[in-house]
């Protein structure tokens, strides 16, 4: 299993870079755990993290399926994807 970590206010270029790596991991047959890390006052904006994970699910819909739905665990929100 591979892991990709992000913050809720990730830039567009950084997001695209991480999605590219996510696609490579999935094409290699690995499951991928995506973690959104919240710091300090970012905990007030958990909906931004959930929207980011939903965007990832939508962007990888052709090559991945969800194993574990987005879930908040402490200060981290996680999602697990596997190749189709």
N, CA, C and O atoms as CSV, one atom per row, in Angstrom:
chain,resi,resn,atom,element,x,y,z
A,1,UNK,N,N,0.853,-1.184,0.000
A,1,UNK,CA,C,0.000,0.000,0.000
A,1,UNK,C,C,0.889,1.234,0.000
A,1,UNK,O,O,1.843,1.328,0.772
A,2,UNK,N,N,0.565,2.175,-0.872
A,2,UNK,CA,C,1.267,3.454,-0.956
A,2,UNK,C,C,0.417,4.518,-0.276
A,2,UNK,O,O,-0.797,4.363,-0.145
A,3,UNK,N,N,1.061,5.604,0.159
A,3,UNK,CA,C,0.324,6.683,0.808
A,3,UNK,C,C,0.702,8.020,0.179
A,3,UNK,O,O,1.868,8.280,-0.115
A,4,UNK,N,N,-0.302,8.853,-0.018
A,4,UNK,CA,C,-0.101,10.212,-0.504
A,4,UNK,C,C,-0.710,11.146,0.531
A,4,UNK,O,O,-1.867,10.987,0.922
A,5,UNK,N,N,0.083,12.126,0.973
A,5,UNK,CA,C,-0.388,13.080,1.980
A,5,UNK,C,C,-0.586,14.443,1.338
A,5,UNK,O,O,0.211,14.885,0.510
A,6,UNK,N,N,-1.665,15.095,1.739
A,6,UNK,CA,C,-1.993,16.426,1.229
A,6,UNK,C,C,-2.502,17.287,2.368
A,6,UNK,O,O,-2.833,16.792,3.446
A,7,UNK,N,N,-2.556,18.580,2.109
A,7,UNK,CA,C,-3.183,19.529,3.022
A,7,UNK,C,C,-4.458,20.023,2.357
A,7,UNK,O,O,-4.553,19.960,1.131
A,8,UNK,N,N,-5.446,20.513,3.109
A,8,UNK,CA,C,-6.718,20.916,2.501
A,8,UNK,C,C,-6.603,22.110,1.554
A,8,UNK,O,O,-7.440,22.253,0.662
A,9,UNK,N,N,-5.604,22.964,1.716
A,9,UNK,CA,C,-5.465,24.133,0.842
A,9,UNK,C,C,-4.325,23.932,-0.156
A,9,UNK,O,O,-3.516,24.837,-0.360
A,10,UNK,N,N,-4.256,22.757,-0.778
A,10,UNK,CA,C,-3.204,22.425,-1.728
A,10,UNK,C,C,-3.379,23.248,-3.008
A,10,UNK,O,O,-4.502,23.509,-3.439
A,11,UNK,N,N,-2.270,23.646,-3.601
A,11,UNK,CA,C,-2.303,24.408,-4.851
A,11,UNK,C,C,-2.661,23.512,-6.031
A,11,UNK,O,O,-2.538,22.289,-5.950
A,12,UNK,N,N,-3.099,24.117,-7.116
A,12,UNK,CA,C,-3.547,23.357,-8.288
A,12,UNK,C,C,-2.409,22.544,-8.900
A,12,UNK,O,O,-2.607,21.383,-9.257
A,13,UNK,N,N,-1.227,23.133,-9.024
A,13,UNK,CA,C,-0.093,22.405,-9.602
A,13,UNK,C,C,0.303,21.229,-8.717
A,13,UNK,O,O,0.552,20.130,-9.213
A,14,UNK,N,N,0.362,21.457,-7.419
A,14,UNK,CA,C,0.716,20.383,-6.487
A,14,UNK,C,C,-0.316,19.260,-6.532
A,14,UNK,O,O,0.041,18.083,-6.473
A,15,UNK,N,N,-1.594,19.622,-6.635
A,15,UNK,CA,C,-2.659,18.627,-6.732
A,15,UNK,C,C,-2.468,17.760,-7.982
A,15,UNK,O,O,-2.544,16.533,-7.909
A,16,UNK,N,N,-2.220,18.404,-9.124
A,16,UNK,CA,C,-2.032,17.653,-10.362
A,16,UNK,C,C,-0.818,16.736,-10.287
A,16,UNK,O,O,-0.854,15.619,-10.803
A,17,UNK,N,N,0.254,17.195,-9.649
A,17,UNK,CA,C,1.451,16.394,-9.471
A,17,UNK,C,C,1.151,15.143,-8.642
A,17,UNK,O,O,1.582,14.044,-8.989
A,18,UNK,N,N,0.416,15.316,-7.554
A,18,UNK,CA,C,0.076,14.185,-6.687
A,18,UNK,C,C,-0.878,13.215,-7.387
A,18,UNK,O,O,-0.753,12.002,-7.215
A,19,UNK,N,N,-1.827,13.730,-8.173
A,19,UNK,CA,C,-2.754,12.867,-8.906
A,19,UNK,C,C,-2.002,12.039,-9.945
A,19,UNK,O,O,-2.337,10.879,-10.183
A,20,UNK,N,N,-0.986,12.638,-10.560
A,20,UNK,CA,C,-0.166,11.897,-11.524
A,20,UNK,C,C,0.524,10.720,-10.842
A,20,UNK,O,O,0.540,9.613,-11.381
A,21,UNK,N,N,1.091,10.950,-9.661
A,21,UNK,CA,C,1.735,9.871,-8.912
A,21,UNK,C,C,0.713,8.836,-8.452
A,21,UNK,O,O,0.993,7.638,-8.451
A,22,UNK,N,N,-0.461,9.298,-8.066
A,22,UNK,CA,C,-1.538,8.391,-7.668
A,22,UNK,C,C,-1.885,7.453,-8.816
A,22,UNK,O,O,-2.046,6.250,-8.609
A,23,UNK,N,N,-2.000,7.997,-10.023
A,23,UNK,CA,C,-2.281,7.175,-11.196
A,23,UNK,C,C,-1.190,6.163,-11.456
A,23,UNK,O,O,-1.478,5.022,-11.819
A,24,UNK,N,N,0.068,6.560,-11.276
A,24,UNK,CA,C,1.182,5.622,-11.472
A,24,UNK,C,C,1.132,4.490,-10.452
A,24,UNK,O,O,1.362,3.333,-10.802
A,25,UNK,N,N,0.834,4.813,-9.198
A,25,UNK,CA,C,0.733,3.783,-8.163
A,25,UNK,C,C,-0.380,2.794,-8.490
A,25,UNK,O,O,-0.209,1.584,-8.340
A,26,UNK,N,N,-1.526,3.318,-8.939
A,26,UNK,CA,C,-2.656,2.448,-9.264
A,26,UNK,C,C,-2.351,1.573,-10.473
A,26,UNK,O,O,-2.729,0.402,-10.498
A,27,UNK,N,N,-1.672,2.127,-11.474
A,27,UNK,CA,C,-1.315,1.337,-12.656
A,27,UNK,C,C,-0.335,0.222,-12.324
A,27,UNK,O,O,-0.314,-0.809,-12.997
A,28,UNK,N,N,0.482,0.425,-11.282
A,28,UNK,CA,C,1.403,-0.615,-10.831
A,28,UNK,C,C,0.703,-1.677,-9.995
A,28,UNK,O,O,1.330,-2.661,-9.602
A,29,UNK,N,N,-0.597,-1.494,-9.712
A,29,UNK,CA,C,-1.372,-2.475,-8.960
A,29,UNK,C,C,-1.392,-2.271,-7.461
A,29,UNK,O,O,-1.810,-3.163,-6.723
A,30,UNK,N,N,-0.949,-1.116,-6.995
A,30,UNK,CA,C,-0.921,-0.844,-5.555
A,30,UNK,C,C,-2.219,-0.196,-5.091
A,30,UNK,O,O,-2.859,0.552,-5.830
A,31,UNK,N,N,-2.592,-0.496,-3.856
A,31,UNK,CA,C,-3.647,0.278,-3.212
A,31,UNK,C,C,-3.017,1.580,-2.753
A,31,UNK,O,O,-1.824,1.624,-2.451
A,32,UNK,N,N,-3.808,2.636,-2.701
A,32,UNK,CA,C,-3.286,3.946,-2.313
A,32,UNK,C,C,-4.149,4.530,-1.208
A,32,UNK,O,O,-5.373,4.603,-1.326
A,33,UNK,N,N,-3.492,4.944,-0.132
A,33,UNK,CA,C,-4.172,5.622,0.973
A,33,UNK,C,C,-3.877,7.114,0.831
A,33,UNK,O,O,-2.717,7.527,0.808
A,34,UNK,N,N,-4.931,7.914,0.736
A,34,UNK,CA,C,-4.781,9.357,0.621
A,34,UNK,C,C,-5.129,9.965,1.970
A,34,UNK,O,O,-6.208,9.721,2.509
A,35,UNK,N,N,-4.217,10.751,2.508
A,35,UNK,CA,C,-4.409,11.368,3.809
A,35,UNK,C,C,-4.418,12.882,3.659
A,35,UNK,O,O,-3.490,13.469,3.104
A,36,UNK,N,N,-5.479,13.506,4.162
A,36,UNK,CA,C,-5.557,14.964,4.228
A,36,UNK,C,C,-5.243,15.339,5.671
A,36,UNK,O,O,-5.954,14.937,6.592
A,37,UNK,N,N,-4.174,16.114,5.865
A,37,UNK,CA,C,-3.728,16.479,7.212
A,37,UNK,C,C,-4.213,17.883,7.551
A,37,UNK,O,O,-4.030,18.817,6.771
A,38,UNK,N,N,-4.830,18.025,8.717
A,38,UNK,CA,C,-5.333,19.314,9.193
A,38,UNK,C,C,-4.451,19.796,10.333
A,38,UNK,O,O,-4.094,19.021,11.220
A,39,UNK,N,N,-4.097,21.087,10.307
A,39,UNK,CA,C,-3.307,21.674,11.384
A,39,UNK,C,C,-4.078,22.835,11.984
A,39,UNK,O,O,-4.705,23.608,11.260
A,40,UNK,N,N,-4.035,22.960,13.270
A,40,UNK,CA,C,-4.582,24.126,13.967
A,40,UNK,C,C,-5.995,24.490,13.566
A,40,UNK,O,O,-6.922,23.696,13.722
A,41,UNK,N,N,-6.150,25.689,13.051
A,41,UNK,CA,C,-7.481,26.201,12.700
A,41,UNK,C,C,-8.073,25.554,11.471
A,41,UNK,O,O,-9.252,25.759,11.182
A,42,UNK,N,N,-7.295,24.779,10.737
A,42,UNK,CA,C,-7.835,24.072,9.572
A,42,UNK,C,C,-8.898,23.068,9.990
A,42,UNK,O,O,-9.698,22.643,9.156
A,43,UNK,N,N,-8.925,22.680,11.252
A,43,UNK,CA,C,-9.945,21.739,11.733
A,43,UNK,C,C,-11.350,22.342,11.603
A,43,UNK,O,O,-12.334,21.603,11.598
A,44,UNK,N,N,-11.456,23.667,11.499
A,44,UNK,CA,C,-12.752,24.305,11.301
A,44,UNK,C,C,-13.264,24.148,9.881
A,44,UNK,O,O,-14.435,24.415,9.611
A,45,UNK,N,N,-12.395,23.713,8.963
A,45,UNK,CA,C,-12.744,23.618,7.545
A,45,UNK,C,C,-12.628,22.189,7.034
A,45,UNK,O,O,-12.029,21.934,5.989
A,46,UNK,N,N,-13.207,21.268,7.781
A,46,UNK,CA,C,-13.153,19.850,7.403
A,46,UNK,C,C,-13.869,19.624,6.073
A,46,UNK,O,O,-13.527,18.698,5.337
A,47,UNK,N,N,-14.857,20.460,5.759
A,47,UNK,CA,C,-15.567,20.305,4.491
A,47,UNK,C,C,-14.639,20.508,3.293
A,47,UNK,O,O,-14.878,19.924,2.236
A,48,UNK,N,N,-13.580,21.327,3.429
A,48,UNK,CA,C,-12.608,21.490,2.343
A,48,UNK,C,C,-11.876,20.178,2.082
A,48,UNK,O,O,-11.633,19.818,0.930
A,49,UNK,N,N,-11.527,19.467,3.145
A,49,UNK,CA,C,-10.862,18.173,2.996
A,49,UNK,C,C,-11.780,17.152,2.349
A,49,UNK,O,O,-11.348,16.383,1.490
A,50,UNK,N,N,-13.041,17.138,2.755
A,50,UNK,CA,C,-14.002,16.194,2.166
A,50,UNK,C,C,-14.216,16.488,0.683
A,50,UNK,O,O,-14.308,15.567,-0.129
A,51,UNK,N,N,-14.296,17.789,0.328
A,51,UNK,CA,C,-14.446,18.148,-1.091
A,51,UNK,C,C,-13.218,17.749,-1.896
A,51,UNK,O,O,-13.334,17.326,-3.046
A,52,UNK,N,N,-12.040,17.884,-1.292
A,52,UNK,CA,C,-10.805,17.487,-1.973
A,52,UNK,C,C,-10.792,15.980,-2.236
A,52,UNK,O,O,-10.412,15.546,-3.323
A,53,UNK,N,N,-11.202,15.183,-1.254
A,53,UNK,CA,C,-11.250,13.731,-1.444
A,53,UNK,C,C,-12.305,13.347,-2.479
A,53,UNK,O,O,-12.082,12.432,-3.271
A,54,UNK,N,N,-13.445,14.030,-2.484
A,54,UNK,CA,C,-14.468,13.752,-3.503
A,54,UNK,C,C,-13.964,14.107,-4.895
A,54,UNK,O,O,-14.287,13.424,-5.867
A,55,UNK,N,N,-13.172,15.175,-4.996
A,55,UNK,CA,C,-12.571,15.548,-6.279
A,55,UNK,C,C,-11.590,14.474,-6.742
A,55,UNK,O,O,-11.536,14.152,-7.929
A,56,UNK,N,N,-10.814,13.920,-5.808
A,56,UNK,CA,C,-9.878,12.848,-6.156
A,56,UNK,C,C,-10.638,11.627,-6.657
A,56,UNK,O,O,-10.242,11.011,-7.646
A,57,UNK,N,N,-11.729,11.274,-5.979
A,57,UNK,CA,C,-12.540,10.124,-6.409
A,57,UNK,C,C,-13.057,10.364,-7.828
A,57,UNK,O,O,-13.013,9.463,-8.666
A,58,UNK,N,N,-13.547,11.576,-8.098
A,58,UNK,CA,C,-14.079,11.902,-9.422
A,58,UNK,C,C,-12.986,11.867,-10.486
A,58,UNK,O,O,-13.211,11.363,-11.587
A,59,UNK,N,N,-11.793,12.403,-10.164
A,59,UNK,CA,C,-10.699,12.478,-11.137
A,59,UNK,C,C,-10.087,11.113,-11.444
A,59,UNK,O,O,-9.519,10.926,-12.520
A,60,UNK,N,N,-10.191,10.158,-10.520
A,60,UNK,CA,C,-9.595,8.834,-10.735
A,60,UNK,C,C,-10.652,7.767,-10.984
A,60,UNK,O,O,-10.368,6.576,-10.855
A,61,UNK,N,N,-11.860,8.176,-11.335
A,61,UNK,CA,C,-12.982,7.249,-11.476
A,61,UNK,C,C,-12.728,6.149,-12.503
A,61,UNK,O,O,-13.195,5.025,-12.317
A,62,UNK,N,N,-11.993,6.447,-13.594
A,62,UNK,CA,C,-11.773,5.453,-14.639
A,62,UNK,C,C,-10.782,4.374,-14.234
A,62,UNK,O,O,-10.865,3.249,-14.727
A,63,UNK,N,N,-9.831,4.697,-13.334
A,63,UNK,CA,C,-8.777,3.736,-13.024
A,63,UNK,C,C,-8.837,3.198,-11.598
A,63,UNK,O,O,-8.098,2.273,-11.261
A,64,UNK,N,N,-9.704,3.762,-10.752
A,64,UNK,CA,C,-9.706,3.354,-9.346
A,64,UNK,C,C,-11.124,3.208,-8.815
A,64,UNK,O,O,-12.071,3.812,-9.319
A,65,UNK,N,N,-11.234,2.385,-7.778
A,65,UNK,CA,C,-12.491,2.294,-7.041
A,65,UNK,C,C,-12.196,2.451,-5.558
A,65,UNK,O,O,-11.095,2.154,-5.094
A,66,UNK,N,N,-13.181,2.915,-4.834
A,66,UNK,CA,C,-13.019,3.225,-3.413
A,66,UNK,C,C,-13.117,1.948,-2.590
A,66,UNK,O,O,-14.077,1.187,-2.710
A,67,UNK,N,N,-12.103,1.723,-1.749
A,67,UNK,CA,C,-12.119,0.604,-0.814
A,67,UNK,C,C,-12.678,1.067,0.522
A,67,UNK,O,O,-13.511,0.395,1.130
A,68,UNK,N,N,-12.208,2.226,0.969
A,68,UNK,CA,C,-12.634,2.786,2.255
A,68,UNK,C,C,-13.063,4.231,2.031
A,68,UNK,O,O,-12.269,5.051,1.570
A,69,UNK,N,N,-14.297,4.542,2.349
A,69,UNK,CA,C,-14.852,5.882,2.170
A,69,UNK,C,C,-14.082,6.903,3.026
A,69,UNK,O,O,-13.441,6.523,4.005
A,70,UNK,N,N,-14.141,8.191,2.664
A,70,UNK,CA,C,-13.467,9.219,3.470
A,70,UNK,C,C,-13.945,9.202,4.915
A,70,UNK,O,O,-15.143,9.171,5.197
A,71,UNK,N,N,-12.975,9.223,5.818
A,71,UNK,CA,C,-13.286,9.149,7.252
A,71,UNK,C,C,-12.316,10.042,8.010
A,71,UNK,O,O,-11.115,10.041,7.741
A,72,UNK,N,N,-12.847,10.806,8.961
A,72,UNK,CA,C,-12.021,11.667,9.794
A,72,UNK,C,C,-11.534,10.867,10.991
A,72,UNK,O,O,-12.328,10.311,11.749
A,73,UNK,N,N,-10.203,10.818,11.151
A,73,UNK,CA,C,-9.583,10.110,12.273
A,73,UNK,C,C,-8.641,11.082,12.962
A,73,UNK,O,O,-7.499,11.257,12.538
A,74,UNK,N,N,-9.117,11.709,14.017
A,74,UNK,CA,C,-8.305,12.715,14.695
A,74,UNK,C,C,-8.146,13.942,13.831
A,74,UNK,O,O,-9.134,14.577,13.463
A,75,UNK,N,N,-6.907,14.285,13.502
A,75,UNK,CA,C,-6.627,15.444,12.659
A,75,UNK,C,C,-6.393,15.058,11.202
A,75,UNK,O,O,-6.009,15.906,10.396
A,76,UNK,N,N,-6.620,13.797,10.854
A,76,UNK,CA,C,-6.413,13.329,9.484
A,76,UNK,C,C,-7.707,12.766,8.910
A,76,UNK,O,O,-8.490,12.130,9.615
A,77,UNK,N,N,-7.918,13.010,7.622
A,77,UNK,CA,C,-9.035,12.415,6.904
A,77,UNK,C,C,-8.434,11.484,5.867
A,77,UNK,O,O,-7.564,11.889,5.095
A,78,UNK,N,N,-8.895,10.231,5.844
A,78,UNK,CA,C,-8.279,9.245,4.960
A,78,UNK,C,C,-9.277,8.658,3.974
A,78,UNK,O,O,-10.486,8.656,4.201
A,79,UNK,N,N,-8.731,8.161,2.876
A,79,UNK,CA,C,-9.470,7.519,1.805
A,79,UNK,C,C,-8.550,6.451,1.240
A,79,UNK,O,O,-7.354,6.696,1.079
A,80,UNK,N,N,-9.083,5.260,0.932
A,80,UNK,CA,C,-8.275,4.193,0.347
A,80,UNK,C,C,-8.866,3.834,-1.017
A,80,UNK,O,O,-10.062,3.572,-1.143
A,81,UNK,N,N,-8.004,3.828,-2.029
A,81,UNK,CA,C,-8.395,3.474,-3.390
A,81,UNK,C,C,-7.633,2.231,-3.834
A,81,UNK,O,O,-6.525,1.965,-3.366
A,82,UNK,N,N,-8.243,1.473,-4.744
A,82,UNK,CA,C,-7.547,0.342,-5.342
A,82,UNK,C,C,-7.801,0.364,-6.844
A,82,UNK,O,O,-8.797,0.931,-7.293
A,83,UNK,N,N,-6.903,-0.251,-7.633
A,83,UNK,CA,C,-7.093,-0.246,-9.089
A,83,UNK,C,C,-8.311,-1.064,-9.483
A,83,UNK,O,O,-8.659,-2.036,-8.813
A,84,UNK,N,N,-8.964,-0.662,-10.586
A,84,UNK,CA,C,-10.118,-1.412,-11.105
A,84,UNK,C,C,-9.643,-2.658,-11.791
A,84,UNK,O,O,-10.456,-3.431,-12.299
